[in-house]
Amino acid sequence: MTRATLLGLLAGLVASTIWGGHAVLARVAVAPGAEGQGLLPLDLLFSRYAPSALLLAPLAWRHRATLAALGARRMVLLAMTGGAPNLALFVIALQWAPASHGGTIAPMTVPVAGALLAIPLLREWPSRGRTAALGAMAAGVALIGWDGLAGPYPDAWRGDLLLLGAGFTWAIYSLLLRRWRVPAVPATAIIALVSAALIVPLWVVVRGGAVAELPAVPMLMQLVGQGVVIGVGAMFLFGRSIELLGATRGASLSVMVPVSALLLSAWLLGEPLSMLKVTGAGLAVAGMLAAVLFTGRRAP
């Protein structure tokens, strides 16, 4: 194994672990009652986009020619599907759903929704092998949703529906990136800026008067975790992994997101690893890996 391959694997695994831990970080902030830290979903949106917009503004300026060619309408559409509204669905869901659902249902929905939406948007039809792999992913999502009905979180189904929505909107975002051939770095930068322009004024109006009453340590943890580690760090690590490993091998590491989400939610939050969760995640991971490495798309 070459040094470049090893670095690529390490970068991809760290990025996937960070994304898997995102649900844990959000759940502990917005969970109801004594289980949570007393923050609102709006606080998490502010924590994501205020710091990341500041950090990514130089990249947006560097890629201003690409963004100018993209146009304002397309930039807004990207921000609406991959920015603040998408994150709002995710963090609001975690007021009801456990972190293990957040870290599995949303990322597992993305490839299934993406394949379905790619038929009308990109005229891409999945091959038989990819269809079988997507079926395994869909079955995995269904099993984890069933866990929400049968498990210790009676209102988890409310959050699960929102997590499905988060997965679908992110799938639309991914397809728009492909259709318009937008590089990931300028897309991420402009999403942060547009989302910050929407969220920061709203947060100031709604929460600005209560800044002194916000729990300082949890808010700081969210600002660093959401805005720096997830909003910027994971993006660059994943980009570096793709650069060193290639698109196919780099994308295959995303199968670690639901795995790390399950392990971290059990370890840090004490959420039970039920047989439904484990079976569902196992089906989805196998399907995701097969879809990336062994199957393809066919023309209509």
Phi and psi in degrees as a GROMACS rama.xvg file:
@    title "Ramachandran Plot"
@    xaxis  label "Phi"
@    yaxis  label "Psi"
@TYPE xy
-76.4969  164.64  THR-2
-63.7518  -39.1542  ARG-3
-63.3984  -41.9509  ALA-4
-63.5766  -43.2154  THR-5
-62.9066  -43.1128  LEU-6
-65.1717  -39.4069  LEU-7
-63.254  -43.9153  GLY-8
-61.8592  -44.1861  LEU-9
-62.8055  -45.0198  LEU-10
-62.9809  -43.8366  ALA-11
-65.6989  -40.3259  GLY-12
-66.7754  -40.7404  LEU-13
-65.1665  -43.1229  VAL-14
-60.8953  -43.5294  ALA-15
-66.1968  -36.8827  SER-16
-65.7239  -40.2712  THR-17
-61.5816  -47.0747  ILE-18
-64.6872  -36.4646  TRP-19
-65.1329  -32.727  GLY-20
-81.0087  -9.12586  GLY-21
-58.4951  -42.9585  HIS-22
-64.5176  -36.0882  ALA-23
-64.8788  -45.7498  VAL-24
-61.4401  -42.4404  LEU-25
-72.9178  -41.7099  ALA-26
-61.0544  -43.9519  ARG-27
-67.0308  -21.1368  VAL-28
-82.8958  -39.7192  ALA-29
-112.839  1.05489  VAL-30
-59.4655  146.925  ALA-31
-71.3337  153.655  PRO-32
67.1354  -151.136  GLY-33
-68.6613  -15.7543  ALA-34
-69.1892  -25.4391  GLU-35
-102.397  179.009  GLY-36
-101.531  3.63898  GLN-37
84.8263  16.0659  GLY-38
-96.3243  156.961  LEU-39
-98.8305  156.887  LEU-40
-52.3575  -35.5423  PRO-41
-61.7793  -33.9098  LEU-42
-64.3563  -37.1178  ASP-43
-70.9914  -36.5025  LEU-44
-64.0608  -42.738  LEU-45
-62.3355  -42.4286  PHE-46
-64.2452  -30.8519  SER-47
-76.2074  -49.9526  ARG-48
-93.3207  -24.543  TYR-49
-66.201  -52.3879  ALA-50
-68.0008  -42.4673  PRO-51
-67.157  -33.0081  SER-52
-64.3729  -40.8229  ALA-53
-64.476  -42.3298  LEU-54
-73.1008  -32.5482  LEU-55
-96.1894  -7.35619  LEU-56
-55.8312  -41.3983  ALA-57
-60.9821  -33.6007  PRO-58
-70.0798  -37.8174  LEU-59
-62.0091  -39.753  ALA-60
-67.0593  -40.3075  TRP-61
-63.3753  -34.2494  ARG-62
-103.06  27.2738  HIS-63
-61.344  -31.4782  ARG-64
-65.8368  -42.2828  ALA-65
-62.9254  -43.3612  THR-66
-69.1706  -37.452  LEU-67
-63.5812  -40.3148  ALA-68
-66.9449  -30.7617  ALA-69
-66.9269  -41.1521  LEU-70
92.5648  154.524  GLY-71
-64.678  -41.8639  ALA-72
-61.1599  -44.6468  ARG-73
-69.7906  -36.2962  ARG-74
-62.5581  -40.9757  MET-75
-65.9363  -40.8153  VAL-76
-62.3144  -40.5583  LEU-77
-63.344  -41.6402  LEU-78
-67.5179  -33.8482  ALA-79
-71.936  -28.686  MET-80
-98.0392  -31.2383  THR-81
-113.599  3.22964  GLY-82
-113.456  -131.996  GLY-83
-57.0356  -44.8029  ALA-84
-60.9635  -39.11  PRO-85
-64.0049  -46.8111  ASN-86
-65.8218  -34.2148  LEU-87
-61.0708  -44.6595  ALA-88
-57.511  -42.4464  LEU-89
-65.9528  -50.6386  PHE-90
-75.648  -32.9043  VAL-91
-64.7894  -38.1978  ILE-92
-57.3143  -35.133  ALA-93
-77.2932  0.808267  LEU-94
-72.7073  -22.2786  GLN-95
-115.906  -44.613  TRP-96
-85.3699  146.072  ALA-97
-70.2709  162.994  PRO-98
-60.5044  -33.5963  ALA-99
-62.5086  -31.6888  SER-100
-74.5826  -41.7666  HIS-101
-60.5926  -40.3698  GLY-102
-82.0226  -3.079  GLY-103
-119.278  -50.8299  THR-104
-63.0887  -48.25  ILE-105
-61.8195  -53.5051  ALA-106
-68.2629  -27.4194  PRO-107
-76.8326  -23.8761  MET-108
-74.6883  -30.2832  THR-109
-56.0885  -52.5898  VAL-110
-66.6835  -32.9443  PRO-111
-67.2444  -49.9519  VAL-112
-62.9909  -38.9657  ALA-113
-62.1943  -40.7484  GLY-114
-66.8373  -39.2761  ALA-115
-67.7081  -43.2877  LEU-116
-72.8746  -25.58  LEU-117
-67.0172  -21.7253  ALA-118
-65.124  -52.2557  ILE-119
-79.8872  -30.8838  PRO-120
-83.0206  -39.8985  LEU-121
-115.783  -1.61238  LEU-122
58.3484  37.4621  ARG-123
-108.176  128.33  GLU-124
-110.136  132.703  TRP-125
-69.6586  144.727  PRO-126
-69.6797  171.805  SER-127
-61.9128  -40.3532  ARG-128
-64.0415  -42.8981  GLY-129
-67.5718  -35.5998  ARG-130
-61.07  -42.3523  THR-131
-63.5881  -41.2562  ALA-132
-63.8657  -41.5603  ALA-133
-66.3949  -34.8261  LEU-134
-62.3656  -38.7645  GLY-135
-64.2724  -40.3556  ALA-136
-63.9732  -44.6034  MET-137
-62.0812  -39.4096  ALA-138
-64.2951  -38.2218  ALA-139
-62.7695  -42.3544  GLY-140
-61.9603  -41.9269  VAL-141
-63.3662  -39.869  ALA-142
-65.5155  -40.9073  LEU-143
-69.2453  -35.5482  ILE-144
-63.6164  -37.9355  GLY-145
-62.1183  -38.5453  TRP-146
-58.2266  -36.5397  ASP-147
-64.3615  -30.7215  GLY-148
-81.3175  -33.8822  LEU-149
-98.3829  -13.2465  ALA-150
-89.1203  -165.305  GLY-151
-81.2576  6.40877  PRO-152
-117.242  86.8361  TYR-153
-63.6694  -24.8115  PRO-154
-99.1775  12.1446  ASP-155
-61.0168  -28.5831  ALA-156
-60.7604  -31.4092  TRP-157
-62.8484  -47.9795  ARG-158
-66.4255  -36.0665  GLY-159
-61.2684  -38.5673  ASP-160
-63.1792  -40.8278  LEU-161
-67.3184  -35.5437  LEU-162
-66.057  -36.6817  LEU-163
-61.0746  -41.8655  LEU-164
-62.1262  -40.0847  GLY-165
-63.446  -40.1678  ALA-166
-65.0222  -40.8678  GLY-167
-66.5953  -43.6894  PHE-168
-66.8887  -36.3932  THR-169
-67.6589  -34.3272  TRP-170
-63.3433  -41.1112  ALA-171
-62.0183  -44.1546  ILE-172
-57.4711  -46.4272  TYR-173
-62.6134  -40.7747  SER-174
-67.6977  -37.09  LEU-175
-64.5445  -38.4344  LEU-176
-59.2636  -44.1577  LEU-177
-69.0446  -43.2938  ARG-178
-65.3622  -38.9819  ARG-179
-95.1986  -0.655986  TRP-180
54.9835  52.7209  ARG-181
-95.9174  123.679  VAL-182
-61.0449  148.507  PRO-183
-64.6526  -37.8142  ALA-184
-66.3511  -53.7947  VAL-185
-64.1891  -31.8122  PRO-186
-63.1437  -45.5675  ALA-187
-63.8765  -39.606  THR-188
-64.4661  -45.7694  ALA-189
-71.8828  -32.0487  ILE-190
-62.1611  -42.2265  ILE-191
-62.7256  -41.9499  ALA-192
-68.8447  -46.1412  LEU-193
-65.0307  -42.1251  VAL-194
-65.183  -40.5259  SER-195
-63.0395  -38.2348  ALA-196
-62.7285  -28.8363  ALA-197
-84.7032  -43.28  LEU-198
-84.7936  -41.8615  ILE-199
-60.3819  -48.8772  VAL-200
-60.9311  -39.4553  PRO-201
-62.9457  -43.1181  LEU-202
-64.5672  -40.4095  TRP-203
-61.4813  -42.5498  VAL-204
-67.2027  -45.8392  VAL-205
-80.8649  -41.3799  VAL-206
-115.572  -9.29145  ARG-207
-57.6945  -38.2681  GLY-208
-71.2724  -15.3253  GLY-209
-110.337  18.5363  ALA-210
-56.3272  -42.8419  VAL-211
-65.3474  -21.7438  ALA-212
-92.6542  -10.2262  GLU-213
-68.4073  141.948  LEU-214
-63.9408  116.505  PRO-215
-64.5911  -48.5975  ALA-216
-65.9808  -47.9737  VAL-217
-60.1221  -38.2262  PRO-218
-66.7122  -41.6241  MET-219
-63.7093  -39.6959  LEU-220
-61.6182  -39.9111  MET-221
-70.4441  -39.8504  GLN-222
-59.973  -42.7056  LEU-223
-74.7878  -46.8273  VAL-224
-68.5143  -50.8231  GLY-225
-71.8649  -50.0198  GLN-226
-79.3652  -35.4858  GLY-227
-102.853  -55.9871  VAL-228
-69.5273  -49.6189  VAL-229
-83.0987  -49.4834  ILE-230
-67.6893  -27.5087  GLY-231
-122.464  -51.5881  VAL-232
-61.4178  -49.3157  GLY-233
-63.0885  -37.1113  ALA-234
-61.4351  -46.5223  MET-235
-69.6112  -36.6274  PHE-236
-64.673  -42.803  LEU-237
-66.9649  -40.751  PHE-238
-60.8158  -40.8315  GLY-239
-65.8792  -37.7566  ARG-240
-62.4548  -44.5419  SER-241
-61.6346  -40.0706  ILE-242
-63.0824  -39.4927  GLU-243
-86.1385  -31.6356  LEU-244
-103.169  -19.5149  LEU-245
94.2663  160.708  GLY-246
-63.962  -43.2255  ALA-247
-68.3844  -50.8215  THR-248
-67.3776  -36.7752  ARG-249
-65.2063  -43.3682  GLY-250
-65.5034  -29.3052  ALA-251
-63.9963  -23.8712  SER-252
-70.1107  -14.818  LEU-253
-65.3282  -15.6001  SER-254
-63.4677  -17.0878  VAL-255
-76.992  -13.1562  MET-256
-61.5206  -55.2184  VAL-257
-64.9316  -32.5269  PRO-258
-63.887  -50.0237  VAL-259
-65.9957  -33.2421  SER-260
-62.9139  -45.029  ALA-261
-63.0194  -45.6006  LEU-262
-67.1856  -43.2465  LEU-263
-69.3023  -37.6716  LEU-264
-67.2376  -34.909  SER-265
-71.5865  -41.2939  ALA-266
-73.4254  -47.727  TRP-267
-89.195  -31.7012  LEU-268
-111.731  -6.78245  LEU-269
71.8491  21.6533  GLY-270
-73.1812  135.13  GLU-271
-68.221  141.654  PRO-272
-93.2473  84.641  LEU-273
-72.8408  162.688  SER-274
-63.7005  -35.7958  MET-275
-62.7534  -43.7861  LEU-276
-62.7207  -49.433  LYS-277
-64.0875  -43.9744  VAL-278
-64.333  -44.6701  THR-279
-61.7901  -45.6644  GLY-280
-65.0786  -38.0207  ALA-281
-63.9699  -43.6082  GLY-282
-60.5128  -45.8634  LEU-283
-66.9118  -41.9268  ALA-284
-63.2435  -43.9925  VAL-285
-61.4784  -42.6467  ALA-286
-65.3598  -42.5609  GLY-287
-61.853  -43.5258  MET-288
-66.005  -42.0319  LEU-289
-65.1076  -39.1564  ALA-290
-64.1329  -37.1952  ALA-291
-78.2436  -43.354  VAL-292
-94.6716  -30.2581  LEU-293
-122.35  -6.90329  PHE-294
-126.081  168.282  THR-295
-143.815  -166.493  GLY-296
-113.227  156.882  ARG-297
-124.131  154.405  ARG-298
-72.4531  155.526  ALA-299
